Amino acid sequence: MDWTPARRFCEAAGRATARTGSPALLPELLVRYGFPGLMTRLGFIERGAVDDGVLRGLKLHDTLLREHADEIARLLRDADVPHCFVKGSALAGTVYQPGDRLQTDVDVYVQPAYADRAQDLLITLGYLPLADREQAGPAALRSALALERDDGDPMTAATVELHWGVDPVDRLLPRGDRALPDRVWDAVDAHGARNVPYPPHHAAILVHHLVHSDLLHVRGVLDLAMVTQQMDAADAAEYHATCADLGVGRFGARVARLVLEDLEVGAAEAFVAATPSAVRVPRRLVLEDWLAFVATADPADDARITVSRIRRRLGALALPALPSLARDLFWPPAAFLEWRWGGPRWRARLRHYAQLARKLAPRDG
Amino acid sequence: MSDAAARPRAREGVILRPLEDEWVLYDPVAQELHTVNRSAALIWAHCTGDETTEDIVAALAAVYEHQVTPEQLAADVTRALAMFRERGLLA
């Protein structure tokens, strides 16, 4: 495994934290970014900077989560439910060793016609849907369901994100009206322990997820770099086409450049050449700026960052690339404002934000 | 009952897993993680409640044949079981 992208990622994280004037922040940020084990193993942070007990706990949690994913994989395969695992669950074992990359849940896609069947099967394993208010948006608009097997112990509990659709990225609310494209299903690799998408498709799904998580899923960037390593020049066109299918064509091109140039993954020329002429990438996204942006966000806020902090941070940090991204990312529909997000104070903020988003106009191409 | 005839049984729910170069026992009730060496992990795997301490020593002897004397093995098993008991990992 070539860990150059991970080293470059660390260096950018180091520079980003240096901006804060507090180098001691780096280990904390690496935990937040989700790679404490990997960074320790690569020697980027000194052994002991992250507590051994924490690392050991992460390794065990990771190991147990993989076992949960394998159990789900066996169940879905035995029931002939077309599916594929993405993100950490897809890369566990083939790219990352236990504890390298923090995993918080198991992400699995099924074809829409099998969503109910998959949910029933997960329930037989002891997973139960989370409460309605903890799900992403109103039930009728959802394209994913979070289920949890909770025995009261965070080490052994597991959450599964069961996806059957892809949410448009220009909407803050899910709509469940777009499935993964056929090209993804036609090429799922079913040879390993878990079904996984073909690398350029997986890369596009990761890009979509990055957009959807408001750029805060930073470990997705390194995931993307590691998946891109598995691609050759011939896959570049497939990557761009799938990004376009998922509505993240322009952002996909931008992130591809970041991965190729900042993280030094090969085949850069092929990727640039394969970028559709209709997709213009006017400004380059810089990893270091991105990490600085995330470093200043409060992780406890998580989803609420979407509607308030991002807007404030964008202005405060004056990062050149991000405002233009923001207008691609947020375009809340009317239903968004009708959803009970937690009281009038939030609704007022959202309304203000929605007005701002409308001013920022253009959609992703 | 002599120690040799005792049949140690792992407490239900305690998890044994390898993590790279070490093994860990996780106690979900206390939410505590205990690192153990390979021999102790092997001993733990035999704490089924069916095998006597003597059986466990014999099982280890088959693995570590010619490497450790029977006396040393017996001492290792006694020490490991005492550690499991002290940490509340046995039923």
Interface residues (C-beta under 8 A of the other chain):
Chain A: G53 R56 G57 K59 L60 T63 L64 Q97 P98 G99 D151 D153 M155 T156
Chain B: I15 R17 L19 E20 V24 Y26 P28 Q31 L33 T35
